[in-house]
Amino acid sequence: MVLDLGAVSFMDSSGLGTLVAASTKARSMGRRLLLYRPTPEAVHTMETAQLTGFFPILDDEEDLLALLPD
């Protein structure tokens, strides 16, 4: 599952909680949640909560396409 965060101008703990829950659900289904093009604001919130390593974060479309199944 890919979530494009390119238009996120604000993220708080509720938003992070939603991302963690979605990632946990995806993992329970043998999938993963990929965050695509997060804004500096979103990245800052994830860094503050020490969650940047929790999510695969991709900024490049080629990298994203390489991870997606055919």
C-alpha beads as a LAMMPS data file, in Angstrom:
LAMMPS data file: protein, C-alpha beads

70 atoms
69 bonds

1 atom types
1 bond types

-500.0 500.0 xlo xhi
-500.0 500.0 ylo yhi
-500.0 500.0 zlo zhi

Masses

1 110.0

Atoms # bond

1 1 1 0.000 0.000 0.000
2 1 1 1.391 3.400 -0.981
3 1 1 0.401 6.577 0.795
4 1 1 1.385 9.799 -0.987
5 1 1 2.127 12.421 1.662
6 1 1 3.162 15.086 -0.828
7 1 1 0.343 17.446 0.131
8 1 1 0.478 17.011 3.917
9 1 1 0.979 20.426 5.510
10 1 1 0.424 19.329 9.120
11 1 1 0.696 16.058 11.028
12 1 1 0.214 15.493 14.742
13 1 1 0.184 12.445 16.999
14 1 1 -3.271 11.460 15.726
15 1 1 -1.939 11.321 12.179
16 1 1 1.070 9.314 13.301
17 1 1 -1.182 6.925 15.198
18 1 1 -3.239 6.383 12.064
19 1 1 -0.095 5.658 10.035
20 1 1 1.181 3.204 12.655
21 1 1 -2.205 1.442 12.771
22 1 1 -2.349 1.224 8.965
23 1 1 1.203 -0.124 8.839
24 1 1 0.455 -2.697 11.536
25 1 1 -2.690 -3.825 9.696
26 1 1 -0.811 -4.061 6.399
27 1 1 1.914 -6.163 8.041
28 1 1 -0.677 -8.506 9.543
29 1 1 -1.903 -9.101 5.984
30 1 1 1.602 -9.783 4.676
31 1 1 1.835 -6.331 3.084
32 1 1 3.573 -3.095 3.935
33 1 1 2.754 0.575 3.982
34 1 1 5.095 2.747 1.916
35 1 1 5.180 6.493 2.481
36 1 1 5.786 8.414 -0.731
37 1 1 7.004 12.012 -1.002
38 1 1 6.435 13.069 2.620
39 1 1 6.655 16.810 3.123
40 1 1 9.302 18.275 5.447
41 1 1 6.518 18.884 7.993
42 1 1 5.491 15.217 7.957
43 1 1 9.106 14.053 8.174
44 1 1 9.763 16.428 11.084
45 1 1 6.801 14.988 13.007
46 1 1 8.007 11.429 12.350
47 1 1 11.553 12.387 13.420
48 1 1 10.281 13.988 16.622
49 1 1 8.401 10.777 17.450
50 1 1 11.420 8.673 16.408
51 1 1 9.339 6.856 13.790
52 1 1 11.304 7.523 10.608
53 1 1 12.783 4.022 10.743
54 1 1 9.346 2.473 11.241
55 1 1 8.118 3.326 7.747
56 1 1 9.745 2.795 4.362
57 1 1 9.977 6.357 3.001
58 1 1 10.443 6.955 -0.716
59 1 1 10.968 10.259 -2.482
60 1 1 11.768 8.996 -5.963
61 1 1 9.172 7.553 -8.353
62 1 1 11.703 5.115 -9.824
63 1 1 12.453 3.714 -6.366
64 1 1 8.737 3.378 -5.703
65 1 1 8.044 1.583 -8.977
66 1 1 10.947 -0.794 -8.353
67 1 1 9.309 -1.932 -5.099
68 1 1 5.843 -2.483 -6.528
69 1 1 4.863 -5.870 -7.938
70 1 1 4.399 -6.127 -11.697

Bonds

1 1 1 2
2 1 2 3
3 1 3 4
4 1 4 5
5 1 5 6
6 1 6 7
7 1 7 8
8 1 8 9
9 1 9 10
10 1 10 11
11 1 11 12
12 1 12 13
13 1 13 14
14 1 14 15
15 1 15 16
16 1 16 17
17 1 17 18
18 1 18 19
19 1 19 20
20 1 20 21
21 1 21 22
22 1 22 23
23 1 23 24
24 1 24 25
25 1 25 26
26 1 26 27
27 1 27 28
28 1 28 29
29 1 29 30
30 1 30 31
31 1 31 32
32 1 32 33
33 1 33 34
34 1 34 35
35 1 35 36
36 1 36 37
37 1 37 38
38 1 38 39
39 1 39 40
40 1 40 41
41 1 41 42
42 1 42 43
43 1 43 44
44 1 44 45
45 1 45 46
46 1 46 47
47 1 47 48
48 1 48 49
49 1 49 50
50 1 50 51
51 1 51 52
52 1 52 53
53 1 53 54
54 1 54 55
55 1 55 56
56 1 56 57
57 1 57 58
58 1 58 59
59 1 59 60
60 1 60 61
61 1 61 62
62 1 62 63
63 1 63 64
64 1 64 65
65 1 65 66
66 1 66 67
67 1 67 68
68 1 68 69
69 1 69 70
